[in-house]
């Protein structure tokens, strides 16, 4: 036997001698397909993969076959009593006659902590099982694309800390409003990416516990007049510390005061409204990617606590409204315009 083969045999034996818990931890760091493939190494490895708490299934962008069949079969043999993470990405090659919600129901029954589910198949949006929205162990939930989000009245996610809803379709306004205000009492971070036809007129975010909100609404509503498009965003989050808004839709926005706000990012192609801007008045760090109209609106707000300002102007006539804005920021110390950083050392810039 050659030295290379002997060395390989020794290395294999050393790995096999590790405790099951350590091997499971190692397998949790590699793709699920590779973890399952270890069952062919020896009898010692035959069932170790079935205890891996992290499951990751993703369709390849250029692949012809879907991972769905492998996902469905492997979950039938998976035995871990607790699942830390289920991450699923099903692409256009996924069969449209299958119940994709089965994999979600499977891990909900095993006290899953994190679910990432992205569905971009060619069929219509589909509902996920109601049990998902009553999973007491779930801490993070991310739903994307061809998913019909329908929160039942019995929804209750007491452990949920982070929620991401990206380009999904909603049952109606009330279902989402009720869920956010009642069903997730410990929610800390909410990320929402809107699509044009998501079946929402009013998105209401009334979450007393929320400290981070990212809102992206990046389609231009050209079908109706700016003042009468029928859609709006309502925010009531008194504990909010981080607020990022990227919105070119011209939707109306209503917010309450945010006294705890530390950082904010605003990108808009039209003035987002005086009420929204005034809700930023307590912010410490502000980044603006704006046109002249919105910058003028910002110049009317008194930023009494602002110490850091980043401006990325889209128009050439930004200097005059910027000077007005600076006059309303007496505590400003750090200004960046077009990646050029300026420091202020005096108590006032007036």
VEXDREN-2710 file (C-alpha; in Angstrom, 1 decimal):
% VEXDREN-2710
k/r/px/py/pz
1/UNK/0.0/0.0/0.0
2/UNK/1.4/3.4/-1.0
3/UNK/2.3/6.0/1.7
4/UNK/-0.4/8.4/0.3
5/UNK/-3.2/5.8/0.7
6/UNK/-2.0/4.9/4.2
7/UNK/-2.0/8.6/5.2
8/UNK/-5.5/9.0/3.7
9/UNK/-6.7/5.9/5.7
10/UNK/-5.3/7.3/8.9
11/UNK/-7.0/10.7/8.4
12/UNK/-10.3/9.0/7.7
13/UNK/-10.0/6.9/10.9
14/UNK/-9.2/10.0/13.0
15/UNK/-12.3/11.8/11.8
16/UNK/-14.5/8.7/12.4
17/UNK/-13.2/8.5/15.9
18/UNK/-14.6/11.9/16.8
19/UNK/-17.8/12.1/19.0
20/UNK/-21.1/12.2/17.1
21/UNK/-21.9/15.7/18.4
22/UNK/-18.6/17.1/17.0
23/UNK/-19.2/15.4/13.6
24/UNK/-22.7/16.8/13.5
25/UNK/-21.4/20.3/14.2
26/UNK/-18.9/19.9/11.4
27/UNK/-21.5/18.7/8.9
28/UNK/-23.7/21.7/9.9
29/UNK/-21.1/23.9/8.2
30/UNK/-21.3/22.3/4.7
31/UNK/-24.2/22.2/2.2
32/UNK/-26.9/19.6/3.0
33/UNK/-26.2/17.7/-0.2
34/UNK/-22.6/17.2/0.9
35/UNK/-23.6/16.3/4.4
36/UNK/-26.0/13.6/3.1
37/UNK/-23.3/12.2/0.8
38/UNK/-21.2/11.3/3.8
39/UNK/-23.6/8.4/4.5
40/UNK/-21.7/6.4/1.8
41/UNK/-18.3/6.7/3.6
42/UNK/-18.9/3.8/6.0
43/UNK/-21.5/2.3/8.4
44/UNK/-20.2/4.7/11.1
45/UNK/-21.4/7.6/8.9
46/UNK/-24.7/6.1/7.7
47/UNK/-27.1/8.0/9.9
48/UNK/-25.0/10.9/11.4
49/UNK/-26.2/13.4/8.8
50/UNK/-29.8/12.8/9.9
51/UNK/-29.0/14.7/13.2
52/UNK/-27.6/17.8/11.5
53/UNK/-29.7/20.8/12.7
54/UNK/-29.0/23.1/9.8
55/UNK/-30.7/22.3/6.5
56/UNK/-29.9/24.2/3.3
57/UNK/-31.6/23.4/0.0
58/UNK/-31.1/25.7/-3.1
59/UNK/-31.9/25.4/-6.7
60/UNK/-29.0/26.4/-9.0
61/UNK/-29.8/29.4/-11.2
62/UNK/-28.6/27.6/-14.4
63/UNK/-29.6/24.1/-13.3
64/UNK/-32.2/22.0/-15.1
65/UNK/-33.3/19.9/-12.2
66/UNK/-34.9/21.1/-9.0
67/UNK/-33.6/20.3/-5.5
68/UNK/-37.2/19.6/-4.5
69/UNK/-37.1/15.8/-4.9
70/UNK/-33.9/15.6/-2.8
71/UNK/-35.4/17.9/-0.2
72/UNK/-38.6/15.9/0.1
73/UNK/-36.8/12.6/0.4
74/UNK/-34.0/13.7/2.7
75/UNK/-36.5/15.2/5.2
76/UNK/-38.3/11.8/5.4
77/UNK/-35.1/10.4/6.9
78/UNK/-34.0/13.4/8.9
79/UNK/-34.3/12.7/12.7
80/UNK/-32.9/15.8/14.5
81/UNK/-35.4/16.6/17.4
82/UNK/-34.5/20.3/17.1
83/UNK/-33.8/22.2/13.8
84/UNK/-31.8/25.4/14.0
85/UNK/-32.3/26.6/10.4
86/UNK/-34.2/25.6/7.3
87/UNK/-33.1/27.6/4.2
88/UNK/-35.0/26.8/1.0
89/UNK/-34.6/28.4/-2.5
90/UNK/-36.9/26.8/-5.1
91/UNK/-36.4/28.3/-8.6
92/UNK/-38.3/28.2/-11.9
93/UNK/-37.4/24.5/-12.4
94/UNK/-39.3/23.5/-9.3
95/UNK/-42.4/21.3/-10.1
96/UNK/-45.6/23.3/-9.7
97/UNK/-47.8/20.3/-8.7
98/UNK/-46.0/19.7/-5.3
99/UNK/-46.9/20.9/-1.8
100/UNK/-43.9/23.1/-1.0
101/UNK/-45.3/23.8/2.4
102/UNK/-44.7/20.3/3.6
103/UNK/-41.0/21.0/4.4
104/UNK/-42.0/24.0/6.5
105/UNK/-44.6/21.9/8.5
106/UNK/-41.9/19.2/9.0
107/UNK/-39.5/21.6/10.8
108/UNK/-42.2/23.5/12.7
109/UNK/-43.0/20.2/14.4
110/UNK/-39.3/20.1/15.6
111/UNK/-39.1/23.6/17.1
112/UNK/-37.3/25.3/14.3
113/UNK/-35.6/28.6/15.2
114/UNK/-35.0/30.1/11.7
115/UNK/-36.8/29.7/8.4
116/UNK/-35.6/31.3/5.1
117/UNK/-38.0/30.4/2.3
118/UNK/-37.7/31.8/-1.3
119/UNK/-40.0/30.6/-4.0
120/UNK/-39.6/31.7/-7.6
121/UNK/-41.4/28.9/-9.4
122/UNK/-43.6/29.5/-12.4
123/UNK/-46.9/28.9/-10.6
124/UNK/-49.0/31.4/-8.7
125/UNK/-48.1/32.4/-5.2
126/UNK/-48.9/29.7/-2.6
127/UNK/-49.8/29.7/1.1
128/UNK/-47.6/28.1/3.7
129/UNK/-49.1/26.0/6.5
130/UNK/-50.9/27.9/9.3
131/UNK/-48.7/26.1/11.8
132/UNK/-45.8/28.3/10.7
133/UNK/-47.5/31.3/12.2
134/UNK/-47.9/29.6/15.6
135/UNK/-44.4/28.3/16.0
136/UNK/-43.4/29.2/19.5
137/UNK/-39.6/28.5/18.9
138/UNK/-39.3/30.6/15.7
139/UNK/-36.9/33.5/16.1
140/UNK/-36.2/34.5/12.5
141/UNK/-38.5/34.3/9.4
142/UNK/-37.7/35.3/5.9
143/UNK/-40.3/34.9/3.1
144/UNK/-39.6/35.9/-0.5
145/UNK/-41.5/36.1/-3.9
146/UNK/-44.2/33.6/-4.9
147/UNK/-45.6/33.3/-1.4
148/UNK/-49.2/34.4/-0.4
149/UNK/-48.8/35.7/3.1
150/UNK/-52.0/35.0/5.0
151/UNK/-51.7/35.4/8.8
152/UNK/-54.6/33.5/10.5
153/UNK/-56.4/35.0/13.6
154/UNK/-54.6/32.4/15.7
155/UNK/-51.2/33.6/14.7
156/UNK/-48.7/33.9/17.6
157/UNK/-44.9/34.0/17.3
158/UNK/-43.8/34.9/20.8
159/UNK/-40.1/34.4/20.1
160/UNK/-39.9/36.1/16.7
161/UNK/-37.1/38.7/16.7
162/UNK/-36.6/39.3/12.9
163/UNK/-39.1/39.2/10.1
164/UNK/-38.3/39.7/6.4
165/UNK/-41.0/40.0/3.7
166/UNK/-39.6/40.4/0.2
167/UNK/-41.8/40.9/-2.8
168/UNK/-44.5/38.6/-1.5
169/UNK/-48.3/38.9/-2.0
170/UNK/-50.5/39.6/1.0
171/UNK/-54.1/38.3/1.7
172/UNK/-55.2/41.8/2.7
173/UNK/-54.3/44.9/4.8
174/UNK/-55.9/43.7/8.0
175/UNK/-54.2/40.4/8.1
176/UNK/-50.7/42.0/8.1
177/UNK/-51.6/44.8/10.4
178/UNK/-53.1/42.5/13.0
179/UNK/-50.1/40.2/12.9
180/UNK/-47.5/42.9/13.3
181/UNK/-49.4/44.7/16.2
182/UNK/-50.5/41.6/18.1
183/UNK/-48.9/38.3/17.1
184/UNK/-45.2/39.1/17.5
185/UNK/-44.7/41.0/20.8
186/UNK/-40.9/40.7/20.8
187/UNK/-40.2/41.7/17.2
188/UNK/-37.0/43.8/16.9
189/UNK/-36.2/44.0/13.2
190/UNK/-38.6/44.2/10.2
191/UNK/-37.4/44.3/6.5
192/UNK/-40.1/44.9/3.9
193/UNK/-39.6/45.0/0.1
194/UNK/-42.7/45.9/-1.8
195/UNK/-43.8/44.9/-5.3
196/UNK/-46.3/46.7/-7.4
197/UNK/-49.1/44.1/-7.2
198/UNK/-48.8/42.9/-3.6
199/UNK/-52.5/43.4/-2.8
200/UNK/-51.8/46.0/-0.1
201/UNK/-53.3/49.5/0.1
202/UNK/-52.1/50.5/3.5
203/UNK/-49.1/48.9/5.2
204/UNK/-49.4/49.6/8.9
205/UNK/-46.4/49.0/11.1
206/UNK/-47.5/49.4/14.7
207/UNK/-44.9/47.5/16.7
208/UNK/-43.9/48.9/20.1
209/UNK/-40.9/46.6/20.4
210/UNK/-39.4/47.3/17.0
211/UNK/-35.9/49.0/16.9
212/UNK/-34.9/48.4/13.2
213/UNK/-37.1/49.0/10.1
214/UNK/-35.9/48.7/6.5
215/UNK/-38.5/49.6/3.9
216/UNK/-37.9/49.3/0.1
217/UNK/-40.6/50.3/-2.4
218/UNK/-38.7/50.6/-5.6
219/UNK/-41.2/50.8/-8.4
220/UNK/-42.5/53.9/-10.0
221/UNK/-46.3/54.4/-9.8
222/UNK/-47.1/56.1/-13.1
223/UNK/-50.7/54.9/-13.3
224/UNK/-52.1/57.5/-11.0
225/UNK/-51.5/61.0/-9.8
226/UNK/-49.0/61.5/-7.0
227/UNK/-51.6/62.8/-4.5
228/UNK/-54.2/60.1/-5.3
229/UNK/-52.5/56.8/-5.7
230/UNK/-54.5/55.1/-2.9
231/UNK/-51.5/53.5/-1.2
232/UNK/-49.8/54.5/2.1
233/UNK/-47.3/53.5/4.7
234/UNK/-48.3/54.1/8.4
235/UNK/-45.6/53.8/11.0
236/UNK/-46.0/53.8/14.8
237/UNK/-42.8/52.5/16.3
238/UNK/-41.8/54.6/19.4
239/UNK/-38.7/52.4/20.2
240/UNK/-37.2/52.6/16.7
241/UNK/-33.5/53.2/16.5
242/UNK/-32.6/52.4/12.9
243/UNK/-34.9/53.4/10.0
244/UNK/-33.9/52.9/6.3
245/UNK/-36.3/54.1/3.6
246/UNK/-35.8/53.6/-0.2
247/UNK/-39.0/54.7/-1.9
248/UNK/-39.6/56.0/-5.4
249/UNK/-43.3/55.0/-5.6
250/UNK/-44.8/58.4/-4.5
251/UNK/-46.9/56.5/-1.9
252/UNK/-48.1/58.6/1.1
253/UNK/-46.3/58.0/4.4
254/UNK/-47.5/58.8/7.9
255/UNK/-45.3/58.4/11.0
256/UNK/-45.4/59.2/14.6
257/UNK/-42.4/60.8/16.5
258/UNK/-39.4/58.5/16.9
259/UNK/-37.6/59.8/20.0
260/UNK/-35.0/57.0/20.1
261/UNK/-33.9/57.2/16.5
262/UNK/-30.1/56.9/16.2
263/UNK/-29.6/56.2/12.5
264/UNK/-31.7/56.9/9.3
265/UNK/-31.3/56.5/5.6
266/UNK/-33.6/58.1/3.1
267/UNK/-33.6/57.7/-0.7
268/UNK/-36.5/59.2/-2.7
269/UNK/-37.2/60.8/-6.0
270/UNK/-39.9/63.1/-4.6
271/UNK/-40.5/64.8/-1.3
272/UNK/-41.6/62.0/1.1
273/UNK/-43.8/64.3/3.2
274/UNK/-43.3/66.8/6.0
275/UNK/-44.6/64.4/8.7
276/UNK/-42.0/61.7/7.7
277/UNK/-39.2/64.1/7.7
278/UNK/-40.1/65.6/11.0
279/UNK/-40.2/62.2/12.6
280/UNK/-36.4/62.2/11.8
281/UNK/-35.8/65.3/13.9
282/UNK/-34.3/63.4/16.8
283/UNK/-31.9/61.3/14.7
284/UNK/-28.1/61.2/15.5
285/UNK/-26.8/60.0/12.1
286/UNK/-28.6/60.7/8.8
287/UNK/-27.8/59.6/5.2
288/UNK/-29.7/61.3/2.3
289/UNK/-29.8/60.2/-1.3
290/UNK/-32.1/62.8/-2.7
291/UNK/-33.1/65.2/-5.4
292/UNK/-33.4/69.0/-5.0
293/UNK/-37.1/68.9/-4.1
294/UNK/-36.6/66.5/-1.2
295/UNK/-33.5/68.3/0.1
296/UNK/-35.5/71.5/0.2
297/UNK/-38.1/69.7/2.4
298/UNK/-35.4/68.5/4.7
299/UNK/-34.0/72.0/5.1
300/UNK/-37.2/73.0/7.0
301/UNK/-36.7/70.4/9.7
302/UNK/-34.9/71.1/13.0
303/UNK/-32.4/68.3/13.5
304/UNK/-31.6/69.2/17.1
305/UNK/-29.5/66.0/17.9
306/UNK/-27.8/65.4/14.5
307/UNK/-24.0/64.8/14.7
308/UNK/-23.4/63.0/11.4
309/UNK/-24.8/63.8/8.0
310/UNK/-24.1/62.0/4.6
311/UNK/-25.4/63.6/1.5
312/UNK/-25.5/62.0/-2.0
313/UNK/-27.3/64.6/-4.1
314/UNK/-28.8/63.6/-7.4
315/UNK/-29.1/67.1/-8.8
316/UNK/-26.5/69.9/-9.3
317/UNK/-28.4/72.6/-7.4
318/UNK/-28.0/71.2/-3.9
319/UNK/-25.8/73.7/-2.2
320/UNK/-28.4/76.3/-1.1
321/UNK/-30.9/73.8/0.5
322/UNK/-27.9/72.1/2.1
323/UNK/-26.8/75.3/3.8
324/UNK/-30.3/75.8/5.1
325/UNK/-30.3/72.2/6.5
326/UNK/-26.9/72.8/8.1
327/UNK/-28.3/75.8/9.9
328/UNK/-30.9/73.6/11.5
329/UNK/-28.3/71.1/12.8
330/UNK/-26.5/72.9/15.6
331/UNK/-24.7/69.8/16.9
332/UNK/-23.4/68.5/13.6
333/UNK/-19.7/67.3/13.7
334/UNK/-19.3/65.2/10.6
335/UNK/-20.5/66.0/7.1
336/UNK/-19.9/63.9/4.0
337/UNK/-21.0/65.2/0.5
338/UNK/-20.3/63.1/-2.6
339/UNK/-17.7/61.0/-0.5
340/UNK/-15.9/64.2/0.6
341/UNK/-15.8/64.3/4.4
342/UNK/-15.9/67.6/6.3
343/UNK/-15.5/67.9/10.1
344/UNK/-16.9/70.6/12.3
345/UNK/-15.1/71.5/15.5
346/UNK/-17.2/74.5/16.7
347/UNK/-20.4/74.5/18.7
348/UNK/-22.2/76.2/15.9
349/UNK/-21.9/76.5/12.1
350/UNK/-24.1/79.5/11.8
END
